[in-house]
Amino acid sequence: MVWLVPGATLPYPLGFYLVGFCLFLGGLILRWYSIGYLGRYFTVDVSISAEHRLIDSGPYRFIRHPTYTGALLAFLGLGFCFGNWLSILFLSLPIIAAFLWRIRIEERALLEALGE
């Protein structure tokens, strides 16, 4: 539907699509690698186990939330692939809001369970 809005379409050379595809693919790879790196500590719901520890190596050494960063890169890449700035906006803003809400919950749970 966003392509129906006049002026929303971005210039669309092949390079633009390729950048979007690389962002999308790179974001997915970062997300999957980060989830795999967490191993048993990755859960869909926010939960802390008794043997839980803070992961600060691998991708977590450089980025505090690489799974969310990867997802955002993937959505940004999709927006570029669609060639429409509104698609970037509509794909990114709700996801950013949801991630910020979830990050707050995760940070609070980790602080309560593990301390500083």
ABEGO torsion letter per residue (X at the ends): XAAABBGABBBBBAAAAAAAAAAAAAAAAAAAAAAAAAEAABBABBBBBAABBBBABEAAAABABAAAAAAAAAAAAAAAAAGBAAAAAAAAAAAAAAAAAAAAAAAAAAAAAAEX
